[in-house]
Amino acid sequence: MSASPSSSSHAAEKRLQPLSMGLIGLYALFVGLSGLFALPPLDRDESRFIQATTQMLETGDYLRIRYQDTERNKKPAGIYWLQAASVSAFSDVEKREIWAYRLPSLISAILAALLVYVAGTILFSHKVGFWAALLMASAPVFAGEATIAKTDGTLFFTVMLAQTTLAALFMRHRDNPDLKSPWWLAMGFWFAMGFGILIKGPITPMIALFTVAGLALTGQVHWVKFARSLKPLSGFLLLLLMVVPWALAIYNVTDGRFLQDSVGTDMLGKVTEQQERHGGPPGYHLIALWFFFWPAALFIPRAMGHAISNRGTAAIIFCLAWLIPAWAVFELTSTKLPHYTLPLYPALALMVGYLIARAGDARPSLMAKIAGAVLYLLPSIAIAGVMVQLPMEYRDQGAGQWHYIFAGVTFAAALLAIFLFLRNRLRPALMVSILTSFMGIWFLFDGVLAGLDAFKLSPRIAETLEQQSLHPMRDGAAPVALVGYHEPSAVFLLGTDTLLAQPQEAANYLAQGPSRVAIVEGRYRAEFLADLPAGVAREIAEISGFNYSNNKDMVLTFYQSQAAAE
């Protein structure tokens, strides 16, 4: 008996398209390349991660996670191992090439974008998956995490792998609850759980657990039968084999301090109190959404209305179960950063893709159209303004003519997207918003941020020392003492032995031998000079800039042991 035309058409919609996957992969690659090479090591998180990876490579100790002499018992070792493998394969630890540390984040982000497409195809259709994946890869937060050498780009991949396998298992269960699931599919889910734990602890399992709980509470799955489809015994064994050997090893080498610090201090501390001044009230992530998922802001109000009107659809229920419970947890957590909700954005992207694919089936709500236009317009104004304001304040030559041109083009393109959206031409509006974000990301990262001279204090320190033939790593000079400027990027660029000193310590250090350099921030200069014996050192250079980590203008003065000049 042959399949009916409608069933054949439905099967075709659920079939992955190699061309679409190729386009998504290339697009995500080009988005991620926007800052991979151009941006210097960023303070503070990225530089702490890459410095800890550097010390693993320098010492050959891949268990202990250290920042100089201090244990860094915050995140599991997974991201450090990936970065170390990347540097070993494509660069050399002595070169301090930042792009090599960033490659795991870029590759993870590309794979995550592809999995958005796969998940969309499984839940809805390949068209929904295609639009959702392009939209996801256009998000400014996606570009940022694809560029930065820390955990969140790779965490995003582990969440997408877990949610995509979960979606496949869910849709099979919906069609036939008694149908046995493929072993490899269930193991893919558990592999994602283990990989996610090794990258950032409980986040990946938390999102998956909330999704399953939401599906069960809404009656979409039978608890027992769906649990069987996950093959929990063999899956949990795989999880243990991935996590337990490392957990036991790190427990032993730190005498249990890693568990105490990472769970008791870092993870639970973020839930109950603000860490490193990263806080905000409930609603913080909802506000950040419109800026960090900028191209989707135009469509989210209408897409959510469309989703609610189709809330009986299994795929929509899956997206809402993915989105709502975990979002509530992030809003209630005391420590907040905009990228925390990145793993939840694909659920929104899929609902936008569903709206685009069915644009002719629903009557648009006037309020949803106005809300989308306003929520997209406000970030557009802010982003265009930043393109001019940042170079005006922090670039030596100020804002150039091309800064104004690109800001104007970006804003004009955003207005075109709004115009098309209000005319109910959703697909052209989506394409314009995607391309506007792509253009804005490249210009912000490569054209604006990479050219902000005042922000480049650590690279300028390294450059100044090289000009004086006093760089510890390039010229074989003694380690540098830093006073008042203790940013991790400086430690990474100058070497692990860099001294983060107080004024008296730096003065004593210069007095102990020739060819030594101390770099002193202006607020500590008088105290340093008071502690410095006469004739011990001379001033050889001075640079000024802005430390964006603590929002302070800084003047850094270089002092060299006097004996080296004689």
C-alpha positions in Angstrom: 0.0 0.0 0.0 1.6 3.3 -1.1 1.8 6.3 1.2 -0.7 9.1 0.7 0.5 12.4 -0.7 -0.1 14.2 2.6 2.0 11.6 4.5 4.8 11.8 1.9 4.7 15.6 2.2 4.9 15.4 6.0 7.8 13.0 5.8 9.6 15.4 3.4 9.1 18.3 5.8 10.8 16.2 8.6 13.8 15.3 6.4 17.1 17.1 7.1 18.4 19.1 4.1 22.2 18.9 3.6 22.2 22.3 1.8 20.4 24.0 4.6 22.8 22.5 7.1 25.8 23.7 5.1 24.4 27.2 4.9 23.7 27.3 8.6 27.2 26.0 9.4 28.9 28.6 7.2 26.7 31.4 8.5 27.5 30.5 12.1 31.2 30.2 11.3 31.2 33.7 9.8 29.4 35.1 12.8 31.8 33.5 15.2 34.8 34.8 13.2 33.8 38.4 13.9 35.9 38.6 17.1 38.0 35.4 17.1 41.2 37.1 15.9 40.4 40.8 16.4 39.6 41.0 20.1 42.5 40.8 22.6 42.2 38.6 25.7 39.2 39.8 27.6 39.0 40.5 31.4 38.2 39.0 33.6 36.6 35.6 33.0 38.1 34.7 29.6 41.6 35.5 30.8 41.2 33.5 34.0 40.1 30.5 31.9 42.9 30.8 29.4 45.6 31.4 32.0 44.5 28.3 33.9 44.6 26.3 30.6 48.1 27.8 30.0 49.3 26.6 33.4 48.0 23.1 32.6 50.1 23.1 29.4 53.1 24.5 31.1 53.1 22.1 34.0 51.6 19.0 32.4 49.2 18.8 35.3 45.7 18.4 33.7 43.9 17.8 37.0 44.6 20.8 39.1 43.0 24.0 37.9 45.1 27.0 39.0 45.4 30.7 38.4 49.0 31.4 39.3 49.4 29.9 42.8 45.7 30.0 43.6 43.4 27.0 43.1 40.5 27.9 40.7 37.9 25.5 42.1 34.9 26.9 40.2 34.1 25.0 37.0 34.9 21.4 36.1 38.0 20.6 33.9 36.2 20.0 30.6 36.7 23.4 29.0 40.3 23.6 30.1 41.0 20.2 28.4 39.3 21.3 25.2 41.3 24.5 25.1 44.6 22.7 25.9 43.9 20.3 23.1 43.2 23.1 20.7 46.4 25.1 21.6 48.5 21.9 21.4 47.1 21.1 18.0 47.0 24.5 16.3 49.5 26.7 18.2 52.0 26.8 21.0 51.5 27.8 24.6 54.5 30.2 24.4 52.9 32.1 21.6 49.9 33.1 23.6 47.7 33.1 20.5 44.2 33.9 21.8 42.4 32.4 18.8 43.6 28.9 19.6 42.0 29.1 23.0 38.8 30.3 21.5 38.4 27.6 18.8 36.5 25.2 21.1 33.9 27.9 21.7 33.6 28.6 18.0 33.2 25.0 17.0 30.7 24.3 19.8 28.6 27.3 18.7 28.5 26.1 15.1 27.5 22.6 16.2 24.8 24.1 18.5 23.4 26.2 15.6 23.2 23.0 13.5 21.4 21.2 16.3 18.8 24.0 16.5 18.1 23.2 12.9 17.9 19.4 13.7 15.6 20.0 16.7 13.4 22.3 14.6 13.1 19.7 11.9 12.2 17.0 14.4 9.6 19.0 16.2 8.1 21.0 13.4 9.7 21.0 9.9 13.0 21.6 8.2 11.8 25.1 7.2 11.1 26.0 10.9 14.5 24.6 11.9 16.2 26.6 9.1 14.8 29.9 10.1 15.3 29.2 13.8 18.9 28.2 13.3 19.7 31.3 11.3 18.0 33.5 13.8 19.8 31.8 16.7 23.2 32.3 15.0 22.4 36.0 14.5 22.0 36.7 18.2 24.6 39.0 19.6 25.0 36.7 22.6 25.6 33.8 20.3 28.4 35.8 18.6 29.9 36.7 21.9 30.0 33.2 23.3 31.3 31.8 20.0 34.2 34.2 20.3 35.1 34.0 24.0 37.3 31.3 25.4 35.1 30.2 28.4 32.4 27.6 29.2 29.2 29.1 27.8 29.7 28.4 24.1 30.4 24.7 24.8 27.7 24.5 27.4 25.3 25.7 24.7 26.3 22.8 22.6 25.8 20.3 25.3 22.3 21.7 26.1 21.4 21.6 22.4 22.6 18.0 22.1 20.5 17.0 25.1 17.4 18.9 24.0 17.7 17.6 20.4 17.9 14.0 21.4 15.1 14.6 24.0 13.0 16.1 21.2 13.5 13.0 19.0 12.7 10.6 21.8 9.6 12.7 22.7 8.2 12.8 19.2 8.7 9.0 18.9 7.0 8.5 22.2 4.1 10.7 21.1 3.6 8.6 17.9 3.9 5.3 19.8 4.5 5.2 23.6 5.3 1.5 23.4 7.9 1.8 20.6 11.4 1.1 21.7 13.8 3.9 21.3 17.2 3.4 19.4 20.0 2.8 21.8 22.3 5.3 20.2 19.7 8.1 20.5 19.2 7.5 24.3 23.0 7.3 24.7 23.3 10.6 22.9 21.1 12.2 25.6 23.2 10.7 28.4 26.5 11.7 26.7 25.2 15.3 26.6 24.4 15.0 30.3 27.9 13.8 31.1 29.6 16.3 28.8 27.5 19.1 30.2 28.5 18.3 33.8 32.2 18.2 32.8 31.8 21.7 31.3 29.6 23.5 33.8 28.1 21.2 36.4 24.3 20.9 36.7 23.0 23.4 34.0 22.5 20.9 31.2 20.8 18.2 33.4 18.7 20.9 35.0 17.3 22.2 31.7 16.6 18.6 30.5 15.0 17.6 33.8 12.7 20.7 33.8 11.7 19.9 30.2 10.8 16.3 30.9 8.9 17.4 34.1 7.0 20.0 32.1 6.0 17.4 29.4 4.9 14.9 32.1 2.9 17.5 34.1 1.0 18.6 30.9 0.2 15.0 30.1 2.4 14.8 27.0 4.4 11.8 28.1 3.7 8.8 30.3 6.3 9.0 33.1 7.3 5.4 33.2 7.2 4.6 29.5 9.1 7.8 28.6 11.7 7.0 31.3 12.2 3.6 29.8 12.8 5.2 26.4 15.7 7.1 27.9 17.3 3.7 28.9 18.2 5.0 32.4 20.4 2.1 33.6 22.8 2.0 30.7 22.6 5.8 30.3 23.4 6.5 33.9 26.3 4.1 33.7 27.7 6.0 30.8 27.2 9.2 32.8 29.1 7.8 35.7 31.9 6.5 33.4 32.3 10.0 32.0 32.2 12.0 35.3 33.3 9.8 38.2 36.9 9.2 37.3 37.6 12.9 37.0 35.5 13.7 40.1 37.5 11.2 42.2 40.8 12.4 40.9 40.1 16.1 41.5 38.7 15.3 45.0 41.9 13.5 45.9 44.4 16.1 44.5 42.5 19.0 46.2 41.6 17.1 49.4 38.0 17.7 48.8 38.4 21.5 48.3 37.1 21.4 44.7 33.7 20.0 45.7 33.4 22.4 48.6 34.4 25.5 46.6 32.6 24.7 43.3 29.3 23.6 44.8 29.3 25.3 48.2 30.8 28.6 47.2 30.5 29.1 43.5 27.2 27.4 42.5 25.1 27.8 45.6 26.7 31.2 46.2 25.3 32.4 42.9 21.8 31.3 43.8 21.7 33.0 47.2 23.9 36.1 46.7 25.4 38.4 44.0 28.9 37.4 43.0 31.4 39.9 41.6 28.7 42.6 41.5 26.7 40.6 38.9 23.2 40.9 40.1 19.8 42.2 39.2 16.1 41.9 40.2 13.7 39.4 38.8 13.0 40.5 35.2 16.7 41.2 34.5 16.9 38.4 31.8 13.6 39.5 30.3 15.0 43.0 29.7 18.4 41.7 28.5 16.6 39.4 26.0 15.7 42.2 23.6 19.3 43.3 23.3 21.1 40.0 23.4 18.6 38.3 21.1 18.1 41.5 19.1 17.0 40.2 15.7 14.3 38.0 17.3 12.9 40.9 19.4 10.8 42.0 16.4 9.0 38.7 16.3 8.9 37.3 19.9 5.7 39.0 21.0 3.8 37.8 18.0 5.5 34.4 18.1 4.5 33.9 21.7 0.9 34.8 20.9 0.9 32.4 18.0 2.4 29.7 20.2 -0.2 30.2 23.0 -3.0 30.0 20.4 -1.4 26.6 19.3 -0.6 25.5 22.8 -2.1 22.1 22.2 0.6 21.3 19.6 3.1 18.8 21.0 6.1 20.7 19.6 5.0 24.0 21.1 4.5 22.3 24.5 8.0 21.0 24.3 9.4 24.5 23.6 7.4 26.0 26.5 8.6 23.2 28.8 12.1 24.0 27.7 11.8 27.7 28.2 9.6 28.6 31.1 10.8 26.6 34.2 14.5 27.2 33.6 13.9 30.8 32.8 12.1 31.2 36.2 15.1 29.7 37.9 17.6 32.1 36.3 15.4 35.1 37.1 15.2 34.0 40.8 19.0 33.4 41.1 20.8 36.3 42.7 23.8 36.3 40.4 22.8 37.3 36.9 24.7 37.7 33.6 23.0 38.1 30.2 24.5 34.9 28.7 23.0 32.6 31.4 19.7 32.3 29.4 21.5 31.6 26.1 20.6 27.8 26.2 16.9 28.8 26.4 16.9 31.1 23.4 16.5 28.2 20.9 13.0 27.5 22.3 12.1 31.1 21.4 13.8 30.8 18.0 11.8 27.7 17.2 8.6 29.4 18.1 9.6 32.4 15.8 10.4 29.9 13.1 7.0 28.3 13.5 5.4 31.7 13.2 7.3 32.4 10.0 6.5 29.0 8.5 2.8 29.6 9.2 2.6 33.3 8.7 -0.5 33.0 6.4 -2.5 31.0 8.9 -2.8 33.5 11.7 -4.3 37.0 11.9 -1.7 39.3 13.4 -2.5 41.0 16.7 -2.1 44.8 16.5 -0.7 44.9 20.0 1.8 42.2 19.2 2.9 44.0 16.1 3.4 47.3 18.0 5.2 45.6 20.9 7.6 43.8 18.5 8.3 47.1 16.6 9.0 49.0 19.8 11.1 46.2 21.5 13.2 45.9 18.3 13.5 49.7 17.8 14.9 50.5 21.2 17.9 48.1 21.0 18.5 49.3 17.4 18.9 52.9 18.6 21.2 51.7 21.5 23.4 49.6 19.2 23.7 52.3 16.6 24.6 54.7 19.3 27.3 52.4 20.8 28.9 52.2 17.4 29.7 55.9 17.6 29.9 56.6 21.3 32.5 54.0 22.2 35.1 55.2 19.6 34.4 58.8 20.6 35.4 58.1 24.2 37.9 55.3 24.0 39.6 55.5 20.6 42.7 57.7 20.2 41.5 59.2 17.0 37.9 59.4 18.1 35.0 58.3 16.0 35.8 58.2 12.3 33.5 59.0 9.4 33.0 55.3 8.8 31.7 54.8 12.3 28.9 57.2 11.6 28.2 55.6 8.2 28.0 52.0 9.6 25.8 53.2 12.5 23.5 54.9 10.1 23.3 51.9 7.7 22.6 49.6 10.7 19.8 51.7 12.0 18.3 52.2 8.5 18.3 48.5 8.0 16.6 48.0 11.3 13.9 50.5 10.2 13.4 48.5 7.0 12.9 45.3 9.0 10.3 47.1 11.1 8.5 48.5 8.0 8.4 45.0 6.4 7.1 43.5 9.7 4.3 46.0 10.1 3.3 45.3 6.5 3.0 41.6 7.5 5.9 40.6 5.2 7.4 38.3 7.8 10.0 36.4 5.9 11.6 39.5 4.2 11.5 41.2 7.7 13.2 38.2 9.2 15.9 38.1 6.6 16.6 41.8 7.0 16.7 41.6 10.8 19.2 38.6 10.5 21.4 40.4 8.0 21.3 43.6 10.1 22.4 41.8 13.2 25.2 40.0 11.2 26.4 43.4 9.9 26.1 45.0 13.3 28.0 42.2 15.1 30.9 42.3 12.6 31.1 46.1 12.9 30.9 46.1 16.7 33.5 43.4 17.2 35.9 44.0 14.4 35.3 47.6 13.6 34.6 49.1 17.0 35.7 47.0 20.0 38.9 45.8 18.4 40.0 49.5 17.8 39.3 50.9 21.3 42.9 51.8 22.2 42.0 52.8 25.8 40.7 49.3 26.5 43.9 47.6 25.5 46.0 48.2 28.6 47.4 44.6 28.8 48.3 44.3 25.1 49.9 47.8 25.3 51.9 46.8 28.3 53.2 43.7 26.4 54.0 45.9 23.4 55.8 48.5 25.4 58.0 45.8 27.1 58.8 44.3 23.7 59.9 47.7 22.4 62.2 48.0 25.4 63.4 44.4 25.0 62.1 43.6 28.5 59.3 41.2 27.8 59.7 38.2 30.2 58.5 35.7 27.5 59.9 37.2 24.4 63.2 38.6 25.6 64.0 36.3 28.6 63.7 39.2 31.0 62.8 38.8 34.7 59.1 38.6 35.6 57.3 41.9 35.8 55.8 43.3 39.0 52.3 44.9 38.6 51.1 47.3 41.2 47.4 48.4 41.1 46.7 46.7 37.8 46.2 43.0 38.5 44.0 42.0 35.5 44.3 38.3 34.3 44.9 39.4 30.7 48.2 40.9 31.8 49.2 37.7 33.6 48.4 35.7 30.4 50.3 38.0 28.1 53.3 38.6 30.4 53.7 35.1 31.8 52.6 33.0 34.7 55.4 34.3 37.0 54.1 37.9 36.8 54.1 39.4 40.3 50.8 41.0 41.5 52.4 43.1 44.1 51.8 45.9 46.6 53.9 49.0 46.3 56.5 48.0 48.9 56.8 44.5 47.5 57.4 46.0 44.0 60.0 48.4 45.3 61.9 45.6 47.1 61.7 43.5 44.0 63.5 46.1 41.9 66.1 46.6 44.5 67.0 42.9 44.5 68.5 42.7 41.0 69.1 44.2 37.5 66.8 43.9 34.5 63.6 44.1 36.5 60.5 46.1 35.7 57.7 47.3 37.9 54.5 48.8 36.4 52.7 51.0 38.8 49.2 52.4 38.5 48.9 56.1 39.3 47.0 55.8 42.6 49.9 53.8 44.0 52.8 55.8 42.5 53.5 58.0 45.5 53.6 55.1 47.9 55.8 53.1 45.6 58.3 55.9 45.2 58.4 56.4 48.9 59.4 52.8 49.4 61.9 52.8 46.5 65.5 53.4 47.6 67.2 56.2 45.8 68.9 55.4 42.6 67.5 51.9 42.3 65.2 52.4 39.3 64.3 54.9 36.6 61.1 55.6 34.7 61.2 54.2 31.2 57.6 54.5 29.8 54.1 55.5 30.6 50.7 54.5 29.1 47.2 55.5 30.0 43.8 53.9 29.3 40.5 52.7 30.8 40.2 49.5 32.8 36.7 48.3 31.8 36.8 45.6 34.6 36.5 48.2 37.3 35.4 51.3 35.3 38.5 53.3 36.2 40.8 55.5 34.1 44.4 54.4 34.7 47.9 55.7 34.2 50.6 53.0 34.2 54.2 54.0 34.7 57.1 51.6 33.9 60.2 51.5 36.2 63.3 49.6 35.3 66.1 48.6 37.7 68.8 51.3 37.4 71.6 48.7 37.2 70.3 47.5 33.9 70.8 50.8 32.3 74.5 51.2 33.4 
